[in-house]
């Protein structure tokens, strides 16, 4: 079960790195606008806010990788950062888009469940 939990934590890190790239570097590009369903005007006006969100996703990635790097000693670190992902996903689903519930919160819940079962 530990291997499955670590695999999902690693997938969460990859997913949030992807969010970082979309928000920090591709926000105004067609791929970023398509991913978030924004117009060119909105993307230009909200570029700094998106980059800030991307930076926060980078912190989540760093925490998940740190937890994985610590091995068995990283259990609490992984639980903390996966829990942060779940909270962020729930907040995003409530305030921005229900899609975030499935893209961010649900994978986090799966990861947390696997961590707690390992």
N, C-alpha and C positions, 0 to 999 in steps of 0.2 A: 504494500500500500504506500510505503514511503516513496518508492520510485514513481508511482502514478502521481502522487502529490507534488513531487519535485518537477515532474514533467509538466503538469498544469501550471505550476508557478513559473516555470521557464516560458511557457506559452503566454502567460499573462505579461511577462516582461517583454516579449516580442511584440505582443499586441499594443502595449502602451508605448513602446519605442516607435511603432508605426503611427500612433496618434501624435507623438512628439513631432515626427517628420511632417505629417499632414498639417499640423497646427503652426509649426515654426517656419517651415520652409516651402510648403506647397499651398498655403492658405489662399493665395491669390491666383494660383495656377489652376488650369481646368480640372486636374485630378482632385485638388483640395476643395474646389467649389462644388464639384460633383459629389464628393463624399459627404459634404455637409449641406448640400442643397442651397447654396448661397449664390447671390448675384455678384457680378464683378464690383458693383458699387458698394454693396454691403461688405464684401471681403476687403476692399481697400479701406473702408472706414473702421473696420474692426480688427485690422491686422495686428496691432499691438496687444489687444486683449487675447487674441488667438495664440500669439507667441507666448504670452504669460501662461495660458493653459498648457501649452506644449511643454514649457519648462517644468510645471508641476508634474506632468506625466513623466518627465525625465527623472524627477526625484523618486517617483514610484518605481521606475525601472531600476534605479540605483539601489533602492532598498530591497527589492526582490532579488537582485543579483547578489547583494551583500548577504542576504539570508541563505541563498543557495551556496555561496562560497564558504560560509561558516559550517556547512554540513549539519550534523545533528545539533550542534550548539546554536544554529540559526533558526530553530523552530519558532521562538517567540518573535523574532524579527519578521519571518515570513507571515505569521499570523497577523501581526500588526499591519504590515503593508497590504496584505490581501484584504484585511478588514477596511482599510482606507479606500481601496478600490471599490468595495461593495457600497460604502457610504457615499462615495462620489457618484457611483452609478445610480443609486437610489435618488440622490439629490438631482442629478442631471435628468433622470426620467421624470421627476416631478416638476422640474422647472424649464426644461429645454425640449426634450423629445422622448417619447416612450421607447423609441428604438434603443436608447442608451441602456434601458433595463436589460435588454437581451444581449447587447454587444459588450457591455461592461459589467453590470451587476451580476448577471447569471453566471458568466465564467468565474467571477470572483467567488460566488457562493459555492460553486463546484470545487474550486481550489481550496476554500476554507474547510469544506466538508471532508475532503481527502486529507488535508493536513490534520484535522482533529481525529480522524479515524486511523491515522498512521502511528 
